[in-house]
């Protein structure tokens, strides 16, 4: 159990990659704070699955675009387990595919708040605790869109994810002297509810056709990378964003 006795807070963990990461980290011994915004049923399902396997987990409702909600969420985790060792900034969404002609100021702000400012808020709430004990892991879930500009109608989302990749590097430099590692994961085409909502079958099929491994990835395959980054096996890795895309983008 490479994460035994660690406490992990995972945002947006009621479905998809966040859900899989919660299960994977719990399997490795971590105690899990499962954040959700609206999908209480999904969060409760993850908690039940973890507890059934003998682990510890708690579902915590919070809107990660709200500084007050984030502080309350962090306080709830600390009240339950005393600290936060691992923060996974997974919450994010496209909300809708919009070409430039349909992008409004309101939409721009919504995307930036959910996908980027939320990361700032969450890191702000936990970094001092991590720095005080000279130990901590922050993992930011970015996207292949942040590297290649994204698919049709995802320009604003891609911009937010690209900024997250840059912010990951900046945070890594600033927090490394305090013993806190910061890394990112950039998933490619992963079979999750995200694509079910925003990628009709014909578009999804075109995406998959560009993947050298010939298939979409799974949430579990992304989650395994998150476990690695949080583990001692990655003790000398910081400021890195790992591509998990089946060869769709190589650098």
BAMI-168490 format. One record per residue (C-alpha): x, y, z; residue number from 0. Coordinates in nm, 4 decimals, decimal comma, padded with zeros to 6 digits, always signed. Example, Ala and Ser with C-alpha at 12.3 -4.5 7.8 and 13.67 -1.06 7.14 Angstrom:
BEGIN
+----------+----------+----------+------+
|        u |        v |        w | miba |
+----------+----------+----------+------+
| +01,2300 | -00,4500 | +00,7800 |    0 |
| +01,3670 | -00,1060 | +00,7140 |    1 |
+----------+----------+----------+------+
This chain:
BEGIN
+----------+----------+----------+------+
|        u |        v |        w | miba |
+----------+----------+----------+------+
| +00,0000 | +00,0000 | +00,0000 |    0 |
| +00,2074 | +00,2895 | -00,1292 |    1 |
| -00,0273 | +00,5578 | +00,0093 |    2 |
| -00,0936 | +00,4010 | +00,3494 |    3 |
| -00,2147 | +00,6554 | +00,6092 |    4 |
| -00,2102 | +00,9395 | +00,3561 |    5 |
| -00,5139 | +01,1688 | +00,3305 |    6 |
| -00,6227 | +01,2661 | -00,0201 |    7 |
| -00,8740 | +01,5300 | -00,1224 |    8 |
| -00,9994 | +01,4799 | -00,4777 |    9 |
| -01,2211 | +01,7418 | -00,6399 |   10 |
| -01,4866 | +01,6387 | -00,8890 |   11 |
| -01,4638 | +01,2784 | -00,7703 |   12 |
| -01,8237 | +01,1684 | -00,8209 |   13 |
| -01,7667 | +01,0282 | -01,1711 |   14 |
| -01,5106 | +00,9564 | -01,4418 |   15 |
| -01,1416 | +01,0125 | -01,3718 |   16 |
| -01,2007 | +01,1614 | -01,0278 |   17 |
| -01,4086 | +00,8639 | -00,9180 |   18 |
| -01,1485 | +00,6171 | -01,0492 |   19 |
| -00,8693 | +00,8095 | -00,8761 |   20 |
| -01,0541 | +00,7956 | -00,5451 |   21 |
| -01,0954 | +00,4190 | -00,5736 |   22 |
| -00,7341 | +00,3659 | -00,6831 |   23 |
| -00,5849 | +00,5787 | -00,4046 |   24 |
| -00,8070 | +00,4144 | -00,1436 |   25 |
| -00,6901 | +00,0737 | -00,2656 |   26 |
| -00,3356 | +00,1901 | -00,1902 |   27 |
| -00,4263 | +00,2834 | +00,1670 |   28 |
| -00,5213 | +00,6504 | +00,1427 |   29 |
| -00,8176 | +00,8006 | +00,3230 |   30 |
| -01,0257 | +00,9883 | +00,0700 |   31 |
| -01,2215 | +01,3125 | +00,0763 |   32 |
| -01,4547 | +01,2828 | -00,2241 |   33 |
| -01,5686 | +01,6223 | -00,3443 |   34 |
| -01,8810 | +01,6619 | -00,5519 |   35 |
| -02,0924 | +01,9563 | -00,6592 |   36 |
| -02,4266 | +01,8162 | -00,7802 |   37 |
| -02,3758 | +01,4426 | -00,8281 |   38 |
| -02,4326 | +01,3246 | -00,4708 |   39 |
| -02,5349 | +00,9772 | -00,5867 |   40 |
| -02,2024 | +00,9272 | -00,7650 |   41 |
| -02,0048 | +01,0484 | -00,4636 |   42 |
| -02,2017 | +00,8249 | -00,2274 |   43 |
| -02,1397 | +00,5297 | -00,4582 |   44 |
| -01,7645 | +00,5898 | -00,4464 |   45 |
| -01,7727 | +00,6172 | -00,0671 |   46 |
| -01,9705 | +00,2941 | -00,0401 |   47 |
| -01,7292 | +00,1120 | -00,2700 |   48 |
| -01,4271 | +00,2270 | -00,0716 |   49 |
| -01,5808 | +00,1421 | +00,2658 |   50 |
| -01,6913 | -00,1994 | +00,1425 |   51 |
| -01,3277 | -00,2726 | +00,0579 |   52 |
| -01,2235 | -00,1692 | +00,4095 |   53 |
| -01,1092 | +00,1837 | +00,3320 |   54 |
| -01,2058 | +00,5235 | +00,4671 |   55 |
| -01,3872 | +00,7893 | +00,2640 |   56 |
| -01,6273 | +01,0759 | +00,3035 |   57 |
| -01,8312 | +01,2672 | +00,0467 |   58 |
| -01,8081 | +01,6458 | +00,0734 |   59 |
| -02,0258 | +01,8833 | -00,1253 |   60 |
| -01,8581 | +02,2006 | -00,2471 |   61 |
| -01,8647 | +02,4334 | -00,5450 |   62 |
| -01,4968 | +02,4686 | -00,6333 |   63 |
| -01,5570 | +02,8092 | -00,7904 |   64 |
| -01,6442 | +02,9362 | -00,4426 |   65 |
| -01,3590 | +03,0241 | -00,2074 |   66 |
| -01,5890 | +02,9836 | +00,0941 |   67 |
| -01,7038 | +02,6382 | -00,0191 |   68 |
| -01,3447 | +02,5255 | -00,0731 |   69 |
| -01,2378 | +02,6393 | +00,2716 |   70 |
| -01,5331 | +02,4573 | +00,4266 |   71 |
| -01,4429 | +02,1438 | +00,2291 |   72 |
| -01,0801 | +02,1555 | +00,3410 |   73 |
| -01,1881 | +02,2168 | +00,7007 |   74 |
| -01,4180 | +01,9118 | +00,6829 |   75 |
| -01,1340 | +01,6866 | +00,5674 |   76 |
| -00,9026 | +01,8157 | +00,8390 |   77 |
| -01,1719 | +01,7704 | +01,1023 |   78 |
| -01,2171 | +01,4069 | +00,9948 |   79 |
| -00,8532 | +01,3051 | +00,9456 |   80 |
| -00,6370 | +01,5885 | +01,0750 |   81 |
| -00,4515 | +01,6871 | +00,7586 |   82 |
| -00,4356 | +01,6777 | +00,3790 |   83 |
| -00,1353 | +01,5029 | +00,2252 |   84 |
| -00,2550 | +01,4830 | -00,1354 |   85 |
| -00,4658 | +01,7290 | -00,3330 |   86 |
| -00,5969 | +01,6207 | -00,6720 |   87 |
| -00,7442 | +01,9144 | -00,8654 |   88 |
| -00,9676 | +01,7114 | -01,0941 |   89 |
| -01,2859 | +01,9200 | -01,1122 |   90 |
| -01,3433 | +02,0794 | -01,4509 |   91 |
| -01,5768 | +02,0810 | -01,7472 |   92 |
| -01,6281 | +02,2067 | -02,0994 |   93 |
| -01,9894 | +02,3066 | -02,0189 |   94 |
| -02,0673 | +02,3348 | -02,3916 |   95 |
| -01,8873 | +02,3325 | -02,7251 |   96 |
| -01,8811 | +02,6936 | -02,8466 |   97 |
| -01,7085 | +02,8406 | -03,1461 |   98 |
| -01,5655 | +03,1919 | -03,1199 |   99 |
| -01,8841 | +03,3514 | -03,2554 |  100 |
| -02,0827 | +03,1988 | -02,9675 |  101 |
| -01,8387 | +03,2654 | -02,6826 |  102 |
| -01,9717 | +03,5258 | -02,4398 |  103 |
| -01,7914 | +03,6961 | -02,1553 |  104 |
| -02,0074 | +03,4989 | -01,9126 |  105 |
| -01,9097 | +03,1665 | -02,0725 |  106 |
| -01,5401 | +03,2631 | -02,0741 |  107 |
| -01,5551 | +03,3469 | -01,7026 |  108 |
| -01,7436 | +03,0266 | -01,6180 |  109 |
| -01,4836 | +02,8101 | -01,7896 |  110 |
| -01,1906 | +02,9938 | -01,6331 |  111 |
| -01,3458 | +02,9857 | -01,2864 |  112 |
| -01,4233 | +02,6137 | -01,2989 |  113 |
| -01,1074 | +02,4884 | -01,4679 |  114 |
| -00,8393 | +02,7324 | -01,3533 |  115 |
| -00,9352 | +02,9605 | -01,0686 |  116 |
| -01,0607 | +02,6591 | -00,8744 |  117 |
| -00,7053 | +02,5219 | -00,8794 |  118 |
| -00,5731 | +02,8465 | -00,7338 |  119 |
| -00,8383 | +02,8426 | -00,4597 |  120 |
| -00,7740 | +02,4783 | -00,3660 |  121 |
| -00,3954 | +02,5112 | -00,3616 |  122 |
| -00,4246 | +02,8308 | -00,1595 |  123 |
| -00,6274 | +02,6415 | +00,1014 |  124 |
| -00,3790 | +02,3558 | +00,1548 |  125 |
| -00,0242 | +02,4587 | +00,0666 |  126 |
| +00,0721 | +02,6205 | +00,3973 |  127 |
| -00,0178 | +02,3064 | +00,5904 |  128 |
| +00,1897 | +02,0963 | +00,3512 |  129 |
| +00,4819 | +02,3377 | +00,3633 |  130 |
| +00,4778 | +02,3454 | +00,7432 |  131 |
| +00,5479 | +01,9725 | +00,7609 |  132 |
| +00,7754 | +01,9744 | +00,4504 |  133 |
| +00,5622 | +01,7169 | +00,2740 |  134 |
| +00,2757 | +01,7198 | +00,0253 |  135 |
| +00,1588 | +01,6297 | -00,3210 |  136 |
| -00,0554 | +01,8359 | -00,5570 |  137 |
| -00,1766 | +01,6811 | -00,8814 |  138 |
| -00,3518 | +01,8945 | -01,1427 |  139 |
| -00,5688 | +01,7192 | -01,4000 |  140 |
| -00,5050 | +01,9102 | -01,7202 |  141 |
| -00,5861 | +01,7871 | -02,0727 |  142 |
| -00,4390 | +01,7136 | -02,4124 |  143 |
| -00,6491 | +02,0145 | -02,5169 |  144 |
| -00,4057 | +02,2354 | -02,3265 |  145 |
| -00,1302 | +02,1163 | -02,5580 |  146 |
| -00,3039 | +02,0972 | -02,8976 |  147 |
| -00,5779 | +02,3615 | -02,8703 |  148 |
| -00,8613 | +02,1136 | -02,8273 |  149 |
| -01,1354 | +01,9871 | -03,0542 |  150 |
| -01,4114 | +02,1899 | -03,2208 |  151 |
| -01,5719 | +02,4428 | -02,9884 |  152 |
| -01,3337 | +02,3852 | -02,6980 |  153 |
| -01,0984 | +02,6798 | -02,7418 |  154 |
| -01,1731 | +02,8463 | -02,4098 |  155 |
| -01,1489 | +02,5159 | -02,2232 |  156 |
| -00,8182 | +02,4409 | -02,3976 |  157 |
| -00,6887 | +02,7823 | -02,2955 |  158 |
| -00,7745 | +02,7174 | -01,9308 |  159 |
| -00,6072 | +02,3770 | -01,9401 |  160 |
| -00,2987 | +02,5218 | -02,1092 |  161 |
| -00,2762 | +02,7818 | -01,8354 |  162 |
| -00,3062 | +02,5043 | -01,5776 |  163 |
| -00,0022 | +02,3306 | -01,7266 |  164 |
| +00,1960 | +02,6546 | -01,6918 |  165 |
| +00,0635 | +02,7146 | -01,3401 |  166 |
| +00,1691 | +02,3608 | -01,2443 |  167 |
| +00,5289 | +02,4462 | -01,3355 |  168 |
| +00,5156 | +02,7750 | -01,1487 |  169 |
| +00,3748 | +02,6124 | -00,8358 |  170 |
| +00,6334 | +02,3351 | -00,8557 |  171 |
| +00,9171 | +02,5868 | -00,8544 |  172 |
| +00,7703 | +02,7870 | -00,5680 |  173 |
| +00,6749 | +02,4955 | -00,3450 |  174 |
| +00,9693 | +02,2600 | -00,4045 |  175 |
| +01,1837 | +02,4271 | -00,1337 |  176 |
| +00,8989 | +02,3500 | +00,1079 |  177 |
| +00,8963 | +01,9781 | +00,0258 |  178 |
| +00,5762 | +01,9960 | -00,1775 |  179 |
| +00,5674 | +01,8339 | -00,5205 |  180 |
| +00,3302 | +01,9615 | -00,7906 |  181 |
| +00,2627 | +01,7677 | -01,1091 |  182 |
| +00,0014 | +01,7415 | -01,3798 |  183 |
| -00,1690 | +01,4712 | -01,5813 |  184 |
| -00,2941 | +01,5475 | -01,9319 |  185 |
| -00,5501 | +01,2851 | -02,0369 |  186 |
| -00,6248 | +01,2390 | -02,4052 |  187 |
| -00,9455 | +01,0792 | -02,5286 |  188 |
| -01,0766 | +00,8936 | -02,2244 |  189 |
| -01,4078 | +00,7069 | -02,2201 |  190 |
| -01,5857 | +00,9104 | -01,9510 |  191 |
| -01,9216 | +01,0891 | -01,9073 |  192 |
| -01,7411 | +01,4026 | -02,0370 |  193 |
| -01,7268 | +01,2635 | -02,3900 |  194 |
| -02,0747 | +01,1157 | -02,3559 |  195 |
| -02,2009 | +01,4709 | -02,3038 |  196 |
| -01,9903 | +01,6637 | -02,5521 |  197 |
| -01,8721 | +01,4244 | -02,8221 |  198 |
| -02,1439 | +01,2660 | -03,0385 |  199 |
| -02,0540 | +00,9116 | -03,1551 |  200 |
| -01,9359 | +01,0287 | -03,4977 |  201 |
| -01,6993 | +01,2874 | -03,3454 |  202 |
| -01,5753 | +01,0432 | -03,0820 |  203 |
| -01,5046 | +00,7870 | -03,3545 |  204 |
| -01,2923 | +01,0440 | -03,5404 |  205 |
| -01,0960 | +01,1206 | -03,2252 |  206 |
| -01,0243 | +00,7522 | -03,1641 |  207 |
| -00,9108 | +00,7075 | -03,5258 |  208 |
| -00,6170 | +00,9412 | -03,4562 |  209 |
| -00,4889 | +00,7402 | -03,1583 |  210 |
| -00,1906 | +00,5133 | -03,2387 |  211 |
| -00,2999 | +00,2558 | -02,9772 |  212 |
| -00,6332 | +00,2374 | -03,1579 |  213 |
| -00,8706 | +00,2919 | -02,8672 |  214 |
| -00,9877 | +00,5403 | -02,6095 |  215 |
| -00,8300 | +00,5302 | -02,2672 |  216 |
| -01,0023 | +00,4437 | -01,9415 |  217 |
| -01,0427 | +00,6421 | -01,6221 |  218 |
| -00,8530 | +00,3687 | -01,4389 |  219 |
| -00,5501 | +00,4165 | -01,6650 |  220 |
| -00,5382 | +00,7840 | -01,5729 |  221 |
| -00,5966 | +00,7068 | -01,2056 |  222 |
| -00,2958 | +00,4752 | -01,1972 |  223 |
| -00,0734 | +00,7661 | -01,3027 |  224 |
| -00,2181 | +00,9804 | -01,0230 |  225 |
| -00,1322 | +00,7065 | -00,7736 |  226 |
| +00,2221 | +00,6927 | -00,9117 |  227 |
| +00,2708 | +01,0694 | -00,8849 |  228 |
| +00,1475 | +01,0707 | -00,5256 |  229 |
| +00,3673 | +00,7768 | -00,4275 |  230 |
| +00,7313 | +00,7561 | -00,3132 |  231 |
| +00,8147 | +00,6136 | -00,6563 |  232 |
| +00,7789 | +00,9697 | -00,7927 |  233 |
| +00,9750 | +01,1369 | -00,5127 |  234 |
| +01,2089 | +01,3192 | -00,7547 |  235 |
| +00,9418 | +01,4294 | -01,0021 |  236 |
| +00,7943 | +01,7773 | -00,9826 |  237 |
| +00,6758 | +02,0311 | -01,2398 |  238 |
| +00,6004 | +01,7517 | -01,4851 |  239 |
| +00,2799 | +01,7001 | -01,6817 |  240 |
| +00,2427 | +01,3390 | -01,7897 |  241 |
| +00,0597 | +01,2732 | -02,1153 |  242 |
| -00,1860 | +00,9823 | -02,0979 |  243 |
| -00,3188 | +00,9689 | -02,4527 |  244 |
| -00,2285 | +00,6446 | -02,6252 |  245 |
| +00,0211 | +00,8208 | -02,8490 |  246 |
| -00,2244 | +01,0810 | -02,9778 |  247 |
| +00,0246 | +01,3532 | -02,8912 |  248 |
| +00,3967 | +01,2881 | -02,8544 |  249 |
| +00,6541 | +01,5441 | -02,7439 |  250 |
+----------+----------+----------+------+
